[in-house]
Amino acid sequence: MTNPLPDDAPEYARRLMDVVDRASLALAAISDDASAVRPAPGKWSPREIVGHLIDSAGNNHQRFVRARDRDDLVFEGYAQDEWVAAQRYQDAPWHELVAFWQLYNHHLARVMSATPAADRDRERARHNLDQRAYRAVPASQPTSLGYFMSDYVDHLEHHLRQILA
């Protein structure tokens, strides 16, 4: 499934689209039974990892849209383990999770592309990406929404490696 982005789309939006489309094919090859296997006690199964990535998409969707017009990048967190358990991703149909995750990330790639470059690239001194980003930014260092969008893709790739390694 391809979903072309505008010519001026940022690199990380294109990377997101590419990674998600390639990974969706690999994820679809995992059987429903195998997707429910936890690699060790206390570790997430592939279903739960994809569920976590859906939660990450949902939380970052609203962060990306709201941050366009703000002078800071201070975002509320969420209890990841509790969210995964509360939504019972372990019991959800594997192929539905993968399809939803793929489509949601297509939308996020469009959100990234639709965000004006001036809003993506503007540095903000006030942020909490030392707490919220996958690749933390020291609180004393300014950062941009574009960095956080790119970091979202890095986080997604990290979790895909856990499933597909």
GUMI-993328 format. One record per residue (C-alpha): residue number from 1; residue in three letters; x, y, z. Coordinates in steps of 0.02 Angstrom, whole numbers, plus 50000, padded with zeros to 5 digits. Layout:
BEGIN
+------+------+-------+-------+-------+
: resi : resn :     x :     y :     z :
+------+------+-------+-------+-------+
:  NUM :  ALA :     X :     Y :     Z :
...
+------+------+-------+-------+-------+
This chain:
BEGIN
+------+------+-------+-------+-------+
: resi : resn :     x :     y :     z :
+------+------+-------+-------+-------+
:    1 :  MET : 50000 : 50000 : 50000 :
:    2 :  THR : 50078 : 50164 : 49950 :
:    3 :  ASN : 50021 : 50335 : 49998 :
:    4 :  PRO : 50123 : 50469 : 49909 :
:    5 :  LEU : 50174 : 50621 : 50008 :
:    6 :  PRO : 50201 : 50794 : 49936 :
:    7 :  ASP : 50370 : 50831 : 49857 :
:    8 :  ASP : 50416 : 50945 : 50003 :
:    9 :  ALA : 50380 : 50813 : 50136 :
:   10 :  PRO : 50516 : 50801 : 50268 :
:   11 :  GLU : 50635 : 50653 : 50259 :
:   12 :  TYR : 50567 : 50576 : 50419 :
:   13 :  ALA : 50388 : 50576 : 50351 :
:   14 :  ARG : 50448 : 50482 : 50197 :
:   15 :  ARG : 50549 : 50365 : 50307 :
:   16 :  LEU : 50395 : 50332 : 50415 :
:   17 :  MET : 50290 : 50287 : 50263 :
:   18 :  ASP : 50426 : 50173 : 50194 :
:   19 :  VAL : 50464 : 50087 : 50360 :
:   20 :  VAL : 50281 : 50057 : 50398 :
:   21 :  ASP : 50241 : 49987 : 50227 :
:   22 :  ARG : 50392 : 49870 : 50228 :
:   23 :  ALA : 50361 : 49814 : 50407 :
:   24 :  SER : 50175 : 49785 : 50375 :
:   25 :  LEU : 50220 : 49651 : 50248 :
:   26 :  ALA : 50338 : 49567 : 50370 :
:   27 :  LEU : 50214 : 49580 : 50514 :
:   28 :  ALA : 50076 : 49506 : 50407 :
:   29 :  ALA : 50185 : 49351 : 50384 :
:   30 :  ILE : 50182 : 49318 : 50572 :
:   31 :  SER : 50047 : 49195 : 50619 :
:   32 :  ASP : 49908 : 49243 : 50737 :
:   33 :  ASP : 49972 : 49116 : 50865 :
:   34 :  ALA : 50153 : 49175 : 50852 :
:   35 :  SER : 50099 : 49357 : 50874 :
:   36 :  ALA : 50034 : 49315 : 51049 :
:   37 :  VAL : 50196 : 49236 : 51114 :
:   38 :  ARG : 50287 : 49335 : 51247 :
:   39 :  PRO : 50476 : 49311 : 51232 :
:   40 :  ALA : 50497 : 49310 : 51422 :
:   41 :  PRO : 50395 : 49343 : 51578 :
:   42 :  GLY : 50355 : 49528 : 51592 :
:   43 :  LYS : 50397 : 49561 : 51408 :
:   44 :  TRP : 50270 : 49613 : 51278 :
:   45 :  SER : 50214 : 49498 : 51139 :
:   46 :  PRO : 50217 : 49563 : 50959 :
:   47 :  ARG : 50031 : 49603 : 50979 :
:   48 :  GLU : 50067 : 49707 : 51133 :
:   49 :  ILE : 50214 : 49795 : 51049 :
:   50 :  VAL : 50105 : 49842 : 50900 :
:   51 :  GLY : 49970 : 49896 : 51024 :
:   52 :  HIS : 50098 : 50006 : 51111 :
:   53 :  LEU : 50145 : 50079 : 50941 :
:   54 :  ILE : 49961 : 50118 : 50910 :
:   55 :  ASP : 49955 : 50206 : 51080 :
:   56 :  SER : 50114 : 50300 : 51035 :
:   57 :  ALA : 50036 : 50352 : 50869 :
:   58 :  GLY : 49880 : 50415 : 50958 :
:   59 :  ASN : 49974 : 50513 : 51090 :
:   60 :  ASN : 50097 : 50587 : 50966 :
:   61 :  HIS : 49960 : 50628 : 50841 :
:   62 :  GLN : 49882 : 50753 : 50960 :
:   63 :  ARG : 50054 : 50814 : 51016 :
:   64 :  PHE : 50109 : 50850 : 50837 :
:   65 :  VAL : 49950 : 50944 : 50793 :
:   66 :  ARG : 49944 : 51046 : 50953 :
:   67 :  ALA : 50129 : 51090 : 50950 :
:   68 :  ARG : 50117 : 51181 : 50783 :
:   69 :  ASP : 50056 : 51341 : 50864 :
:   70 :  ARG : 50141 : 51327 : 51033 :
:   71 :  ASP : 50300 : 51408 : 51096 :
:   72 :  ASP : 50346 : 51254 : 51197 :
:   73 :  LEU : 50360 : 51067 : 51174 :
:   74 :  VAL : 50295 : 51014 : 51344 :
:   75 :  PHE : 50188 : 50857 : 51331 :
:   76 :  GLU : 50090 : 50751 : 51451 :
:   77 :  GLY : 50147 : 50572 : 51469 :
:   78 :  TYR : 50049 : 50411 : 51484 :
:   79 :  ALA : 50071 : 50246 : 51578 :
:   80 :  GLN : 50124 : 50132 : 51435 :
:   81 :  ASP : 50108 : 49964 : 51523 :
:   82 :  GLU : 49939 : 50008 : 51594 :
:   83 :  TRP : 49875 : 50066 : 51424 :
:   84 :  VAL : 49931 : 49904 : 51342 :
:   85 :  ALA : 49846 : 49800 : 51477 :
:   86 :  ALA : 49687 : 49906 : 51483 :
:   87 :  GLN : 49658 : 49888 : 51296 :
:   88 :  ARG : 49691 : 49701 : 51297 :
:   89 :  TYR : 49800 : 49702 : 51142 :
:   90 :  GLN : 49853 : 49525 : 51188 :
:   91 :  ASP : 49676 : 49469 : 51144 :
:   92 :  ALA : 49654 : 49575 : 50987 :
:   93 :  PRO : 49659 : 49498 : 50812 :
:   94 :  TRP : 49837 : 49516 : 50747 :
:   95 :  HIS : 49796 : 49567 : 50569 :
:   96 :  GLU : 49676 : 49702 : 50630 :
:   97 :  LEU : 49811 : 49775 : 50742 :
:   98 :  VAL : 49936 : 49778 : 50599 :
:   99 :  ALA : 49812 : 49858 : 50478 :
:  100 :  PHE : 49759 : 49991 : 50603 :
:  101 :  TRP : 49941 : 50029 : 50647 :
:  102 :  GLN : 49988 : 50046 : 50463 :
:  103 :  LEU : 49845 : 50162 : 50420 :
:  104 :  TYR : 49868 : 50269 : 50575 :
:  105 :  ASN : 50051 : 50295 : 50532 :
:  106 :  HIS : 50008 : 50340 : 50353 :
:  107 :  HIS : 49901 : 50476 : 50428 :
:  108 :  LEU : 50043 : 50533 : 50542 :
:  109 :  ALA : 50160 : 50545 : 50393 :
:  110 :  ARG : 50031 : 50661 : 50312 :
:  111 :  VAL : 50018 : 50762 : 50474 :
:  112 :  MET : 50207 : 50782 : 50476 :
:  113 :  SER : 50204 : 50838 : 50295 :
:  114 :  ALA : 50058 : 50957 : 50322 :
:  115 :  THR : 50147 : 51044 : 50466 :
:  116 :  PRO : 50229 : 51201 : 50395 :
:  117 :  ALA : 50418 : 51191 : 50392 :
:  118 :  ALA : 50427 : 51349 : 50497 :
:  119 :  ASP : 50329 : 51262 : 50636 :
:  120 :  ARG : 50427 : 51099 : 50619 :
:  121 :  ASP : 50598 : 51183 : 50620 :
:  122 :  ARG : 50570 : 51321 : 50748 :
:  123 :  GLU : 50674 : 51290 : 50902 :
:  124 :  ARG : 50589 : 51294 : 51070 :
:  125 :  ALA : 50689 : 51324 : 51228 :
:  126 :  ARG : 50553 : 51256 : 51341 :
:  127 :  HIS : 50519 : 51069 : 51321 :
:  128 :  ASN : 50515 : 50905 : 51413 :
:  129 :  LEU : 50594 : 50797 : 51279 :
:  130 :  ASP : 50720 : 50747 : 51410 :
:  131 :  GLN : 50572 : 50644 : 51477 :
:  132 :  ARG : 50463 : 50611 : 51325 :
:  133 :  ALA : 50580 : 50579 : 51179 :
:  134 :  TYR : 50652 : 50408 : 51135 :
:  135 :  ARG : 50818 : 50497 : 51106 :
:  136 :  ALA : 50811 : 50621 : 51249 :
:  137 :  VAL : 50860 : 50802 : 51227 :
:  138 :  PRO : 50936 : 50887 : 51380 :
:  139 :  ALA : 50814 : 51011 : 51457 :
:  140 :  SER : 50945 : 51147 : 51438 :
:  141 :  GLN : 50958 : 51123 : 51249 :
:  142 :  PRO : 50828 : 51197 : 51130 :
:  143 :  THR : 50745 : 51076 : 51011 :
:  144 :  SER : 50612 : 51072 : 50874 :
:  145 :  LEU : 50451 : 50986 : 50833 :
:  146 :  GLY : 50540 : 50913 : 50681 :
:  147 :  TYR : 50665 : 50829 : 50798 :
:  148 :  PHE : 50521 : 50755 : 50898 :
:  149 :  MET : 50435 : 50694 : 50738 :
:  150 :  SER : 50596 : 50611 : 50680 :
:  151 :  ASP : 50619 : 50537 : 50855 :
:  152 :  TYR : 50445 : 50460 : 50840 :
:  153 :  VAL : 50505 : 50364 : 50687 :
:  154 :  ASP : 50663 : 50309 : 50779 :
:  155 :  HIS : 50556 : 50243 : 50922 :
:  156 :  LEU : 50444 : 50149 : 50801 :
:  157 :  GLU : 50595 : 50070 : 50716 :
:  158 :  HIS : 50664 : 50017 : 50885 :
:  159 :  HIS : 50506 : 49919 : 50925 :
:  160 :  LEU : 50496 : 49843 : 50752 :
:  161 :  ARG : 50671 : 49774 : 50776 :
:  162 :  GLN : 50609 : 49690 : 50935 :
:  163 :  ILE : 50476 : 49598 : 50836 :
:  164 :  LEU : 50566 : 49567 : 50672 :
:  165 :  ALA : 50745 : 49535 : 50729 :
+------+------+-------+-------+-------+
